Amino acid sequence: MHNVVLHEADSAPNTQHAALLQVEDLKMYFPIRKGLLQRKVGEVKAVDGVSFALRPGETLSLVGESGCGKTTTGRSIVRAYKQPPSAGRILFRGDNGHVADLARLSDAEMKPYRKAVQMVFQDPFASLNPRMTVRDIVGEPLRVNGMAQGRELEARVAELLHRVKLPPEFMSRYPHAFSGGQRQRIGIARALATNPRLVVADEAVSALDVSVQAQILNLMQDLQAELGLTYLFVAHNLSVVRYISDRVAVMYVGRVVELAETSKLFAMPRHPYTEALLANVPRPDPRARRSRIVLQGEVPDPANPPSGCHFHPRCPYAKERCRVEIPVLRELASGHHVACHFAEELTLRGVDTSAVAGASP
């Protein structure tokens, strides 16, 4: 592969010149192999044509049921898989204003960009090496990238621990000595070590208790304000998403079906799948009663998705057109995109944002 650097004029449409990250028609297919010779007999379309832009300093959340492709999208952007994306572009804007297509870079060519794009993983118990001390875990990115060593490295680790509200005395301890919330703070400190511009948080609070979730979310927001971070936040808990996000992209079977500002999406969803997800958001008032929307069936197999709109077998509003024609993600209103043939005709229920505004995640 060749190091592809795109100049500003070639990077994206004029409306997206300010984007830190521009994902265009991203596809990630994994081969299905069988038999003694491991011949390819099919493929899992985990991500199937995802597009969105991420502006500097904002938080965009990817949401959906398990198997919708949101985690694969995040991991594809940081190039965490051995194989490169199957198609599409991942345009990342560097400090010098040039834009590189991360999807087309080799592992060696990706190295300079790995400092700028970091990831916080879902499981704080599995993401930290149990045989390494906190000093080694947080300091490893600094050593690997030649950013610090010796006393300078130790001072930098102490500074990072202070940023995530942990005392520097913890440097000599091992991961087993910490709670889940403390381990996730260590994981965040490790991600911040290289001074990244973009952080992909993959279900970063889903394994934590609710009270600890709120602490970690508050910490992430504080760090974003202090360091100018940009977040791609992968989650399934819409209460958490509502709390931390500027915009939300709803995914279903590898595709984005709705993308909008958080307040607009919660108040006025335009896709039936989003309506169903919002109908199951817990409300803080026990006296408030809302009818749930129970979707029939399961999320389709991405190796054998339905024809037309992938959601049509579970959609209460589906018509014949939905079974044969794939809906295009289009802009209905300013900044509000939806992939539904009949979005203009449907009146869907949202969430009273004033009723949940004071609720913690």
C-alpha positions as CSV (number, residue, x, y, z in Angstrom):
1,M,0.0,0.0,0.0
2,H,1.0,3.6,-0.5
3,N,0.8,6.5,1.9
4,V,-2.1,8.4,0.7
5,V,-2.3,12.1,1.7
6,L,-5.1,14.1,0.3
7,H,-4.9,17.8,0.0
8,E,-7.8,19.9,1.3
9,A,-9.4,20.3,-2.1
10,D,-9.6,16.5,-2.6
11,S,-10.5,15.5,0.9
12,A,-14.3,16.0,1.0
13,P,-17.1,18.3,-0.1
14,N,-16.9,21.9,0.8
15,T,-19.4,21.6,3.6
16,Q,-17.1,19.1,5.4
17,H,-13.8,21.0,5.2
18,A,-13.9,21.5,9.0
19,A,-14.4,17.8,9.7
20,L,-11.7,16.1,11.8
21,L,-12.9,12.7,10.6
22,Q,-14.9,12.0,7.4
23,V,-16.1,8.4,6.9
24,E,-17.4,7.7,3.4
25,D,-19.2,4.5,2.4
26,L,-17.1,2.4,4.8
27,K,-17.5,-1.3,4.4
28,M,-16.0,-4.1,6.4
29,Y,-16.7,-7.6,5.2
30,F,-15.3,-10.7,6.9
31,P,-15.0,-13.9,4.8
32,I,-16.8,-17.1,5.8
33,R,-14.6,-20.1,5.1
34,K,-15.4,-23.8,5.2
35,G,-13.9,-27.1,4.4
36,L,-10.5,-28.6,4.5
37,L,-9.1,-26.0,2.1
38,Q,-10.9,-23.2,3.9
39,R,-12.6,-21.9,0.7
40,K,-14.6,-18.7,0.9
41,V,-18.3,-19.5,0.9
42,G,-19.7,-16.2,1.9
43,E,-19.0,-13.0,3.9
44,V,-20.3,-11.2,6.9
45,K,-21.2,-7.7,6.0
46,A,-20.5,-6.2,9.5
47,V,-20.3,-2.7,8.2
48,D,-22.1,-2.0,4.9
49,G,-21.7,1.5,3.6
50,V,-21.5,3.8,6.6
51,S,-20.9,7.5,6.1
52,F,-20.7,10.3,8.6
53,A,-18.5,13.3,9.6
54,L,-17.1,14.1,13.0
55,R,-16.3,17.8,13.8
56,P,-13.4,18.8,16.2
57,G,-14.5,18.9,19.8
58,E,-17.8,17.1,19.4
59,T,-19.2,13.7,20.6
60,L,-20.9,11.5,18.0
61,S,-22.5,8.4,19.4
62,L,-23.1,5.2,17.4
63,V,-26.1,3.2,18.8
64,G,-28.1,0.1,18.1
65,E,-28.7,-3.4,19.2
66,S,-25.9,-6.0,19.5
67,G,-24.8,-7.1,16.1
68,C,-25.7,-3.8,14.3
69,G,-22.0,-3.1,13.4
70,K,-21.3,-0.1,15.7
71,T,-18.3,-1.7,17.4
72,T,-16.9,-2.9,14.1
73,T,-17.2,0.6,12.7
74,G,-15.2,2.1,15.6
75,R,-12.5,-0.6,15.4
76,S,-12.3,-0.2,11.6
77,I,-11.6,3.5,12.0
78,V,-8.7,2.9,14.4
79,R,-7.5,0.0,12.1
80,A,-7.7,-2.6,14.9
81,Y,-8.3,-5.5,12.5
82,K,-5.6,-7.3,10.6
83,Q,-7.4,-6.8,7.3
84,P,-8.0,-3.3,6.0
85,P,-11.6,-2.0,5.3
86,S,-13.2,-3.7,2.3
87,A,-14.2,-0.4,0.7
88,G,-14.7,3.2,1.5
89,R,-12.6,6.0,2.9
90,I,-11.6,7.1,6.4
91,L,-10.4,10.6,6.0
92,F,-8.5,12.0,9.0
93,R,-7.3,15.6,9.1
94,G,-3.8,16.0,10.6
95,D,-2.4,19.0,12.5
96,N,-0.9,20.3,9.2
97,G,-4.3,20.5,7.6
98,H,-3.6,17.6,5.2
99,V,-6.1,14.7,5.1
100,A,-5.0,11.1,5.0
101,D,-7.2,8.1,4.0
102,L,-6.5,5.7,6.9
103,A,-8.4,2.9,5.1
104,R,-5.6,2.7,2.5
105,L,-2.5,2.9,4.7
106,S,-0.3,-0.1,5.6
107,D,0.4,-0.9,9.2
108,A,3.8,0.9,9.0
109,E,2.2,4.0,7.4
110,M,-0.5,4.0,10.1
111,K,2.0,4.4,12.9
112,P,2.1,8.2,12.9
113,Y,-1.7,8.4,13.0
114,R,-2.1,5.9,15.9
115,K,-0.8,8.6,18.2
116,A,-3.7,10.9,17.1
117,V,-6.4,8.2,17.1
118,Q,-6.8,6.2,20.3
119,M,-9.3,3.8,21.7
120,V,-10.9,3.1,25.1
121,F,-12.1,-0.5,25.3
122,Q,-15.3,-1.9,26.8
123,D,-14.0,-4.3,29.4
124,P,-11.7,-2.6,31.9
125,F,-10.8,-6.1,33.4
126,A,-9.7,-7.6,30.0
127,S,-8.1,-4.5,28.5
128,L,-5.2,-4.2,31.0
129,N,-2.3,-6.6,31.1
130,P,-2.5,-8.2,34.6
131,R,1.3,-8.7,34.6
132,M,2.1,-5.1,34.1
133,T,2.1,-2.3,36.7
134,V,0.1,0.9,36.1
135,R,3.4,2.6,35.3
136,D,4.1,0.2,32.5
137,I,0.6,0.2,31.2
138,V,0.2,3.9,30.9
139,G,3.8,4.5,30.0
140,E,3.9,1.9,27.2
141,P,2.5,4.2,24.5
142,L,5.1,6.8,25.4
143,R,7.9,4.2,25.1
144,V,6.7,2.7,21.9
145,N,6.3,6.1,20.2
146,G,9.6,7.4,21.6
147,M,7.8,10.3,23.4
148,A,9.4,9.8,26.9
149,Q,11.7,7.6,28.9
150,G,13.3,7.3,32.4
151,R,12.3,10.0,34.8
152,E,10.5,12.0,32.1
153,L,8.3,9.0,31.4
154,E,7.5,8.5,35.1
155,A,6.6,12.2,35.5
156,R,4.3,12.0,32.5
157,V,2.6,8.9,33.9
158,A,2.0,10.7,37.2
159,E,0.5,13.6,35.3
160,L,-1.8,11.4,33.3
161,L,-3.0,9.6,36.5
162,H,-3.7,13.0,38.0
163,R,-5.8,14.0,35.0
164,V,-8.0,10.9,35.5
165,K,-8.3,11.6,39.2
166,L,-6.0,8.8,40.4
167,P,-3.1,9.4,42.9
168,P,0.4,8.9,41.4
169,E,1.1,6.4,44.2
170,F,-0.9,3.9,42.2
171,M,1.9,3.6,39.6
172,S,3.5,0.6,41.3
173,R,0.3,-1.4,41.6
174,Y,-1.1,-4.1,39.3
175,P,-4.6,-4.1,37.7
176,H,-6.1,-6.7,40.1
177,A,-5.8,-4.1,43.0
178,F,-8.4,-1.8,41.4
179,S,-12.1,-1.6,41.0
180,G,-13.8,-1.5,37.6
181,G,-14.1,2.2,37.6
182,Q,-10.5,2.7,38.6
183,R,-9.4,0.3,35.8
184,Q,-11.3,2.3,33.3
185,R,-9.6,5.5,34.4
186,I,-6.3,3.7,33.9
187,G,-7.5,2.8,30.4
188,I,-8.4,6.4,29.7
189,A,-5.0,7.6,31.0
190,R,-3.3,5.1,28.6
191,A,-5.4,6.5,25.7
192,L,-4.4,10.1,26.5
193,A,-0.7,9.3,26.7
194,T,0.0,10.2,23.1
195,N,-2.0,13.4,23.1
196,P,-4.7,12.1,20.7
197,R,-7.2,14.3,18.9
198,L,-9.8,11.6,18.4
199,V,-10.8,9.0,21.0
200,V,-13.0,6.0,20.1
201,A,-14.8,4.8,23.2
202,D,-16.2,1.3,22.7
203,E,-19.0,0.8,25.2
204,A,-16.6,2.5,27.7
205,V,-19.1,2.5,30.6
206,S,-21.4,-0.5,29.9
207,A,-19.5,-2.9,32.3
208,L,-19.6,-0.4,35.2
209,D,-22.2,0.2,37.9
210,V,-24.6,3.1,37.3
211,S,-23.0,5.4,39.8
212,V,-19.6,4.7,38.4
213,Q,-20.8,5.2,34.9
214,A,-21.8,8.8,35.8
215,Q,-18.3,9.5,37.3
216,I,-16.6,8.2,34.1
217,L,-18.9,10.1,31.8
218,N,-18.3,13.3,33.8
219,L,-14.5,12.7,33.7
220,M,-14.7,12.2,29.9
221,Q,-16.6,15.5,29.5
222,D,-14.1,17.3,31.7
223,L,-11.2,15.9,29.7
224,Q,-12.9,16.9,26.4
225,A,-13.2,20.5,27.6
226,E,-9.6,20.6,28.9
227,L,-7.8,18.9,26.0
228,G,-10.1,19.6,23.1
229,L,-10.8,15.9,22.5
230,T,-13.2,14.6,19.9
231,Y,-15.2,11.4,20.8
232,L,-16.7,8.7,18.7
233,F,-18.8,7.0,21.5
234,V,-20.1,3.5,20.8
235,A,-23.0,2.5,23.1
236,H,-26.3,0.7,23.4
237,N,-27.6,2.6,26.5
238,L,-29.6,5.5,25.2
239,S,-29.7,7.2,28.6
240,V,-25.9,7.4,28.5
241,V,-26.0,8.5,24.9
242,R,-28.4,11.3,25.6
243,Y,-26.2,12.5,28.4
244,I,-22.9,12.7,26.6
245,S,-23.6,13.2,22.8
246,D,-23.9,16.1,20.5
247,R,-25.2,14.0,17.7
248,V,-26.3,10.4,17.4
249,A,-26.1,7.9,14.5
250,V,-28.5,4.9,14.8
251,M,-27.2,1.7,13.1
252,Y,-29.0,-1.4,12.0
253,V,-27.3,-4.4,10.3
254,G,-24.2,-2.5,9.3
255,R,-25.9,0.7,8.0
256,V,-26.7,4.1,9.5
257,V,-30.5,4.5,9.4
258,E,-30.8,7.9,11.2
259,L,-28.3,10.6,12.1
260,A,-29.3,13.8,13.9
261,E,-28.5,16.1,16.8
262,T,-29.3,14.4,20.1
263,S,-32.1,16.6,21.2
264,K,-33.8,16.4,17.8
265,L,-33.4,12.6,17.5
266,F,-34.9,12.0,21.0
267,A,-37.7,14.5,20.5
268,M,-38.7,13.6,16.9
269,P,-37.3,10.4,15.5
270,R,-37.9,9.9,11.8
271,H,-37.0,6.2,11.5
272,P,-39.2,3.4,12.9
273,Y,-36.2,1.6,14.4
274,T,-35.2,4.7,16.3
275,E,-38.8,5.0,17.6
276,A,-38.6,1.5,18.9
277,L,-35.3,2.1,20.7
278,L,-36.5,5.3,22.3
279,A,-39.8,3.7,23.5
280,N,-37.7,1.5,25.8
281,V,-35.6,4.3,27.4
282,P,-36.2,4.2,31.2
283,R,-37.9,7.3,32.6
284,P,-37.0,8.8,36.0
285,D,-40.6,9.3,37.0
286,P,-42.1,6.0,38.3
287,R,-45.6,7.5,37.8
288,A,-45.0,8.1,34.1
289,R,-46.4,5.4,31.9
290,R,-45.3,4.8,28.3
291,S,-46.3,1.9,26.1
292,R,-43.2,0.0,24.9
293,I,-42.7,-1.1,21.3
294,V,-41.7,-4.7,21.2
295,L,-40.0,-5.5,17.9
296,Q,-40.8,-9.0,16.6
297,G,-37.9,-11.3,15.6
298,E,-34.2,-10.8,16.0
299,V,-31.5,-8.6,14.3
300,P,-30.9,-10.3,10.9
301,D,-27.7,-12.2,10.2
302,P,-25.3,-9.8,8.5
303,A,-24.1,-12.7,6.4
304,N,-27.6,-13.1,5.0
305,P,-29.5,-9.8,5.4
306,P,-33.0,-9.3,4.1
307,S,-33.6,-7.7,0.7
308,G,-34.5,-4.0,0.4
309,C,-34.7,-2.2,3.7
310,H,-33.0,-4.5,6.3
311,F,-35.5,-3.4,8.9
312,H,-38.6,-4.3,6.9
313,P,-39.2,-7.8,8.5
314,R,-39.6,-6.1,11.9
315,C,-41.1,-2.8,10.9
316,P,-44.8,-2.2,11.7
317,Y,-45.0,0.4,8.9
318,A,-43.3,-1.6,6.1
319,K,-44.8,-1.7,2.6
320,E,-44.0,-3.6,-0.6
321,R,-41.4,-1.0,-1.6
322,C,-39.5,-1.6,1.6
323,R,-39.1,-5.3,0.7
324,V,-37.4,-4.6,-2.7
325,E,-35.7,-1.2,-2.6
326,I,-32.8,-0.2,-0.4
327,P,-33.6,3.2,1.2
328,V,-30.8,5.9,0.8
329,L,-29.7,8.0,3.8
330,R,-31.0,11.4,2.9
331,E,-31.3,14.7,4.7
332,L,-34.9,15.6,5.6
333,A,-34.2,18.7,7.6
334,S,-31.0,20.6,8.5
335,G,-28.6,18.0,9.9
336,H,-31.3,15.3,10.2
337,H,-30.6,12.3,8.0
338,V,-32.8,9.2,7.7
339,A,-32.9,6.1,5.5
340,C,-36.6,5.4,5.2
341,H,-38.8,5.5,2.1
342,F,-41.8,6.9,4.1
343,A,-40.1,9.1,6.7
344,E,-42.2,12.2,5.6
345,E,-45.5,10.3,6.0
346,L,-44.8,8.8,9.4
347,T,-45.6,10.4,12.8
348,L,-43.3,8.7,15.3
349,R,-43.1,9.0,19.0
350,G,-40.1,10.5,20.7
351,V,-39.0,11.1,24.2
352,D,-40.0,14.1,26.3
353,T,-36.5,15.5,26.7
354,S,-37.6,17.8,29.5
355,A,-38.7,14.7,31.5
356,V,-35.3,13.1,31.3
357,A,-33.1,16.2,31.3
358,G,-32.3,15.8,35.0
359,A,-31.8,12.1,34.9
360,S,-28.4,10.6,35.4
361,P,-27.2,7.8,33.0
